[in-house]
Amino acid sequence: MLRENLKDVEDRVARACARSGRNRDDVLLIAVSKTKPVEMIDEIYQEGVRDFGENHPQEIRDKFPQLPEDIRWHMIGHLQTNKIKYIIDRACMIHSVDSFHLAEAISKAAVKNSLIMPVLIEVNMAGEASKSGVAPEDTEALIRQAAQLPGIHIEGLMTIAPYTENPEENRIYFREMKKLNIDIGAKNIDNVNMCHLSMGMTGDYEVAIEEGATMIRVGTGIFGERSYAR
Ligand SMILES: *Cc1c(COP(=O)(O)O)cnc(C)c1O
């Protein structure tokens, strides 16, 4: 069943790329495996997927030793500074940096581990009170400040669009985030390369691809419904 789900997602991704004149290789599919057992992750791994997303640091820590070493683990959820130690040498990227305080703590941990952590800045494009993320108008200032820290490399923006039945309603947020990314990229800030837009989930990834997503994060569409909300 998972294989069919993945094939359906892959077909939709390919069609969205074709519609918008983009190369399939320019959009990375991240399979969001939060709450799902390693057996299911392995099934998707066997189909060739290497990028998996988790939103709890402990889940990356626990799944990491049970699965192949060439998996790239993306930390996509809200991150508390005291949990950075679980993922600093396991995650390939942290998508959810939304404060200087967090950037600073990641920087310290990265320096201690002699590595450079790629990060994205999470932006709350729709201004939802329930969501984390920095306001669009504060994004550049945070990037300028965080770019001076050692051990991290800023590579773009991430957003979680509002939950909606109609993905077209989120098109405006994806479009505005792409514009924000271009505007900040044009400032040529040292140690910043705004090459990634992590946007689009099961309900809206096709629209996100049409609006320029370079990374989509698909959970339910591949693994099915989660048994408890996270
Ligand atoms: C759970 C989650 C996803 C995937 O959500 P689906 O709707 O199941 O595809 C994507 N991004 C983040 C940050 C998540 O927490």
Residues whose N, C-alpha, C, O or C-beta is under 5 A from the ligand:
A	BS01	LIG	V32 N55 I76 G77 M201 T202 G203 R217 V218 G219 T220 G221
